[in-house]
Amino acid sequence: MPAEPTFRSDVTVQLVKASASDADVLFAARVSTQGERSIESLVTWDQSVTDVEHPQAARDRGLINYLMRDRHGSPWEHTSMTFLISAPIFVFREFMRHRAGWSYNEESGRYRELQPVFYVPGPDRRLVQEGKPGQYRFTAGTEAQHELTERVTVNAYRQAYDAYQAMLAAGIAREVARSVLPVGLYSSMYATCNARSLMHFLGLRTTHPDAATKSYPQREIEMVGEAMEAQWAKLMPLTHAAFNANGRIAP
């Protein structure tokens, strides 16, 4: 018996594993001037202490800020984070535009039957685009527009999934039958990146008051970016602070 379609308006992001800390950046940066002795400079102090209480804290913050400000980015490549992301397929199609420093593995519609979980914009999703590309903004839309969006998308999803199931029941290969499914279908993937590539992603795919350059991301990929950033900020607080202080421009 085919599963009954379900509808969501959220995304989920889980940090699966990480080898990423401010210490990794400091170690990589200092090896050029200190050689193997740079391991002695790894961050070991409690990051809640003040610079007066611990002079090393001031030196570490200063070095990371200098690297960020002058865009010496390679030390951040010595980090790694793997996220498990669940989101609509159209979000992953935008993700694939980020290739430098990223690795992806997405669930396959060739090898498994895809589950009927679909994206429907929530009541807080702004629906109406005003202006031209590059200089536009989104407004909330009317109650009637929200009702129409939900009704039409749900009906389209149900029809598409019924067609998918009919093709599978007739013995048609999964890789062929999946062609009738829409990009609003949820998929999942592992995405692995380093801190430098993540900062580049966040600079383009989020909006932030500290950003020196405005970006206009689609809201759904911005939701993923915000969740990734919240988890990364806990791993690398000095880097995250310097990223914001320097206009959120990737080094």
C-alpha angles and dihedrals in degrees: 000000000000116000118256112252117256127200131216138177099193139076129219127216124185125184100225100180138346143189097183131121140140086251090064090057094047092048092050093046097048096047089079092063104023103033115203090348088075089086087074089065097061115131108264101148125101104263091217092070121098124248089248091055092049119022091194088065090060092048092049094047090047094051094048091047091049092050091049096044095048092039100240091159107166096087089066090058089073091077134080136198129178119201129189106215130189114192143127116294092247088064091057091049087060091045091059090067086072104076109145108091096359134110124189139192115179129186112267127237088196096063104032138033109258118237121236100247112137139184120242117176111250124234091265094055110111107231109183123077117207125188130014130303110287092021105050139111135199126236129197100254128218128294088251091054092051091048091049093048093052095044096046096044094047091050092048091049093051092050092047093049092048089053090049092051092047091054093048091048089053090056097256114153118261091237089059098039093053090067090083093058120100129236089249088077113111119245133175133221145170111239119191122190143151124243093259093054091044091054090051089051093049092048089059103031103045137054118223136167091234095055114118091202121045118236130195107206124174106259096239095057089042088058088056091047093051091052092048092048093051091056095042092051090061091053097046110022096162092051092046092051092049091047090057094041091055099051098271091277113150113240 
